Amino acid sequence: PISGDSRGHPTWNGNQVILKGSLHGALGGSFTYRWDPGDGQPAETGNVTDPYNISVSHTYPDARAKTVFSARLTVTGTTTVQTSTCVYPVVVYDESEAAQAEAAIDDGLWYLHTQMARANESGVASGYWEGGAWDVGVTGKAMLAFEIQGHRADGEAARDPYVETVQR
């Protein structure tokens, strides 16, 4: 299955937004992706090279505030019949400091998600963020950032790609 945070992601006219999704669960085989931005512009396709980072950049056409675009990510197995799709809502706001702050938080969490060092130690999924001698402090602060924004270990992984990150 794939996931893309199902809450609305902020943008404004002229802003380039990152459409973000992850592949989780059984990761055997290879996969392709198709990002349909939901605004009539052509979809972007490619091979999944990092299951934790299936993202593309996109600039939506000018639209009124509160317009919602429903981007759609479809991931398909190249050697199996597995296909999974999720919707990624993008909400247009008037450009403001508040909208810019929300977009910065959204992109910051994605950056943390993609930069996590992941491992399986003795069959247990784990992860951390590297900070030299301060790995524990850096990891603690990253975890706090996710939790402040409502991404928790007991969340629904199919709707929130950060659940698996927080669980690690």
Summary of the structure (lengths in Angstrom):
residues: 168
radius of gyration: 16.4
end to end distance: 18.0
largest distance: 52.0
contacts: 474
relative contact order: 0.21
helix: 25%
strand: 35%
